[in-house]
């Protein structure tokens, strides 16, 4: 099995608690899926992470953030944020992820929701020439090396006049000094991923 195959083998259509209007391919057994796939790459695409849920909810509830604009969903995972942006009226949406399975999942999830999302690889390393107005990033500051890359990318985007908005549940490496809160959400059903039944998650503008 290649890294881009098997998404449907580990998931089934479902919905995320905070964004029930979107259909996603989700793992029904988080621990089994993680144990089976993690040696290749963590299956971030198989779960609706709280940062992505909160950010997707915010985009759907505040469509003016993306309406008529070109949007990049950074480290897209399942594509929940990209799909929300497309639903909210973005002119064009690009979803970036390093994992081939994630890119497959994003394509399948976008099709299931009837939206168009361009799926690409790692924009942090591949130096892709993307013309975007908004960068969205859900839950990307969970470990230090990645957080450094993300902060640098968001820095450069914000300096170029791009609107950068992130969703985060209080991860250790979130650059809080750079963040202005736009809204907060209580995401339910998070015991397996976050250790608590409800996780408070904030959407920030990166400044």
C-alpha positions as a printed NumPy array, in Angstrom:
array([[  0.   ,   0.   ,   0.   ],
       [  1.409,   3.393,  -0.958],
       [  1.196,   6.411,   1.285],
       [ -1.633,   7.906,  -0.788],
       [ -3.895,   4.838,  -0.612],
       [ -6.192,   3.406,   2.016],
       [ -7.943,   6.503,   3.338],
       [-11.345,   4.826,   3.032],
       [ -9.989,   1.686,   4.723],
       [ -9.526,   3.59 ,   7.982],
       [-12.425,   6.037,   7.905],
       [-16.157,   6.372,   7.369],
       [-18.303,   9.397,   6.526],
       [-19.138,  11.416,   9.609],
       [-19.346,  14.928,  11.004],
       [-17.373,  17.021,  13.465],
       [-19.352,  18.2  ,  16.545],
       [-18.73 ,  21.905,  15.963],
       [-19.243,  21.795,  12.178],
       [-22.091,  19.317,  11.593],
       [-22.937,  20.743,   8.166],
       [-19.72 ,  19.326,   6.667],
       [-19.202,  15.638,   5.86 ],
       [-15.722,  14.223,   6.505],
       [-14.059,  10.83 ,   6.32 ],
       [-13.204,  10.195,   9.979],
       [-11.657,   7.306,  11.911],
       [-14.125,   5.615,  14.243],
       [-11.351,   4.122,  16.385],
       [ -8.725,   6.772,  17.014],
       [ -6.266,   4.59 ,  18.908],
       [ -6.363,   1.672,  16.472],
       [ -5.926,   3.964,  13.468],
       [ -3.05 ,   5.846,  15.061],
       [ -1.25 ,   2.665,  16.108],
       [ -1.586,   1.133,  12.661],
       [ -0.519,   4.136,  10.57 ],
       [  1.788,   6.282,  12.709],
       [  5.004,   4.574,  11.555],
       [  4.478,   5.998,   8.062],
       [  3.109,   9.398,   9.116],
       [  0.663,  10.364,  11.868],
       [ -2.891,  10.142,  10.478],
       [ -3.795,  13.741,  11.207],
       [ -6.151,  13.579,   8.22 ],
       [ -8.388,  10.997,   9.942],
       [ -9.576,  13.245,  12.781],
       [-11.309,  16.602,  13.16 ],
       [ -8.795,  18.4  ,  15.379],
       [-10.164,  21.083,  17.66 ],
       [ -8.183,  23.938,  16.112],
       [ -9.537,  23.052,  12.687],
       [-13.088,  22.691,  13.977],
       [-13.022,  26.084,  15.669],
       [-11.466,  27.77 ,  12.66 ],
       [-13.936,  26.155,  10.253],
       [-16.847,  27.228,  12.493],
       [-15.485,  30.779,  12.595],
       [-15.138,  30.926,   8.818],
       [-18.681,  29.655,   8.26 ],
       [-20.08 ,  32.096,  10.807],
       [-18.   ,  35.007,   9.458],
       [-17.927,  34.431,   5.685],
       [-16.692,  37.965,   5.072],
       [-13.266,  36.701,   6.156],
       [-12.92 ,  34.665,   2.959],
       [-15.728,  35.662,   0.605],
       [-14.361,  36.64 ,  -2.809],
       [-10.777,  35.999,  -1.689],
       [ -8.02 ,  33.497,  -2.481],
       [ -7.42 ,  31.257,   0.529],
       [ -4.636,  28.89 ,   1.617],
       [ -5.363,  26.226,   4.251],
       [ -1.968,  25.429,   5.763],
       [ -1.264,  21.891,   7.085],
       [ -4.804,  21.076,   6.06 ],
       [ -5.18 ,  17.542,   7.445],
       [ -8.718,  16.444,   6.614],
       [ -9.367,  19.688,   4.741],
       [-12.126,  20.814,   7.097],
       [-10.966,  24.45 ,   7.068],
       [-10.454,  24.547,   3.299],
       [-13.917,  23.094,   2.736],
       [-15.456,  25.643,   5.108],
       [-13.709,  28.457,   3.225],
       [-15.043,  27.184,  -0.094],
       [-18.546,  26.893,   1.391],
       [-18.271,  30.439,   2.746],
       [-17.659,  31.886,  -0.715],
       [-13.906,  32.011,  -1.247],
       [-13.029,  32.59 ,  -4.897],
       [-10.321,  29.918,  -4.804],
       [ -9.052,  27.602,  -2.071],
       [ -5.708,  25.793,  -1.894],
       [ -5.105,  23.132,   0.756],
       [ -1.492,  22.242,   1.578],
       [ -0.28 ,  19.158,   3.423],
       [  2.957,  17.163,   3.478],
       [  1.221,  13.778,   3.796],
       [  0.031,  12.014,   0.638],
       [ -2.846,  10.364,   2.514],
       [ -3.96 ,  13.761,   3.774],
       [ -3.983,  15.076,   0.227],
       [ -6.126,  12.112,  -0.823],
       [ -8.479,  12.688,   2.116],
       [ -8.832,  16.377,   1.297],
       [ -9.817,  15.582,  -2.276],
       [-12.374,  13.   ,  -1.158],
       [-13.799,  15.293,   1.532],
       [-14.04 ,  18.26 ,  -0.823],
       [-15.9  ,  16.138,  -3.361],
       [-18.28 ,  14.851,  -0.678],
       [-19.159,  18.451,   0.17 ],
       [-19.513,  19.58 ,  -3.426],
       [-16.73 ,  22.174,  -3.338],
       [-13.575,  22.763,  -5.338],
       [-10.271,  22.724,  -3.443],
       [ -6.854,  22.649,  -5.085],
       [ -4.615,  20.249,  -3.16 ],
       [ -0.833,  20.77 ,  -3.059],
       [  2.179,  19.533,  -1.115],
       [  4.353,  21.338,   1.409],
       [  4.253,  25.079,   0.746],
       [  6.803,  25.64 ,   3.514],
       [  9.48 ,  23.621,   1.726],
       [  8.44 ,  23.515,  -1.938],
       [  8.552,  27.298,  -2.48 ],
       [  5.272,  27.282,  -4.372],
       [  4.312,  30.619,  -5.878],
       [  0.848,  31.097,  -4.404],
       [ -1.166,  34.276,  -4.782],
       [ -3.401,  34.28 ,  -1.699],
       [ -5.26 ,  36.875,   0.347],
       [ -5.905,  34.735,   3.427],
       [ -3.913,  32.018,   5.194],
       [ -5.87 ,  29.755,   7.527],
       [ -4.129,  27.302,   9.874],
       [ -5.867,  24.996,  12.345],
       [ -3.849,  23.547,  15.217],
       [ -0.332,  23.853,  13.799],
       [  1.674,  24.871,  16.898],
       [  1.729,  21.519,  18.715],
       [  5.487,  20.816,  18.468],
       [  8.471,  23.134,  18.393],
       [ 10.139,  22.396,  15.017],
       [  6.873,  22.674,  13.137],
       [  5.809,  25.72 ,  15.132],
       [  9.004,  27.532,  14.13 ],
       [  8.364,  26.829,  10.45 ],
       [  4.755,  27.884,  10.764],
       [  5.565,  31.087,  12.615],
       [  8.127,  32.055,  10.011],
       [  5.694,  31.377,   7.165],
       [  2.897,  33.296,   8.892],
       [  5.311,  36.15 ,   9.629],
       [  6.211,  36.474,   5.976],
       [  2.601,  36.23 ,   4.867],
       [  1.415,  38.868,   7.344],
       [  4.275,  41.17 ,   6.363],
       [  3.126,  40.867,   2.746],
       [ -0.371,  41.994,   3.697],
       [ -1.976,  38.548,   3.812],
       [ -4.664,  38.019,   6.449],
       [ -3.442,  35.149,   8.678],
       [ -5.977,  33.475,  10.982],
       [ -5.26 ,  30.434,  13.161],
       [ -7.256,  28.143,  15.422],
       [ -5.536,  26.853,  18.555],
       [ -6.593,  25.184,  21.839],
       [ -3.658,  26.555,  23.823],
       [ -0.767,  24.543,  22.418],
       [  2.581,  25.173,  24.085],
       [  4.279,  26.673,  21.037],
       [  1.574,  29.082,  19.942],
       [  3.289,  32.503,  19.53 ],
       [  0.812,  34.256,  21.793],
       [  2.513,  37.644,  21.576],
       [  1.651,  37.68 ,  17.871],
       [ -1.989,  36.691,  18.249],
       [ -5.192,  38.706,  18.678],
       [ -8.27 ,  36.705,  19.661],
       [-11.228,  36.851,  17.275],
       [-13.462,  34.314,  19.011],
       [-13.517,  31.251,  21.269],
       [-15.397,  27.978,  20.928],
       [-16.096,  24.978,  23.152],
       [-15.444,  21.857,  21.086],
       [-17.169,  18.75 ,  22.461],
       [-16.377,  15.068,  22.041],
       [-12.629,  15.552,  22.479],
       [-11.775,  13.024,  25.198],
       [ -9.77 ,  10.692,  22.947],
       [ -7.713,  13.44 ,  21.303],
       [ -7.426,  16.072,  24.031],
       [ -8.066,  14.235,  27.303],
       [-11.218,  16.148,  28.186],
       [-14.818,  15.959,  27.004],
       [-14.78 ,  19.634,  25.987],
       [-11.853,  21.718,  24.772],
       [-11.886,  25.524,  24.713],
       [-10.362,  26.626,  21.431],
       [ -9.582,  30.153,  20.263],
       [ -9.4  ,  31.665,  16.788],
       [ -6.694,  34.304,  16.451],
       [ -5.497,  36.791,  13.893],
       [ -1.73 ,  36.561,  13.501],
       [ -0.254,  40.059,  13.603]])
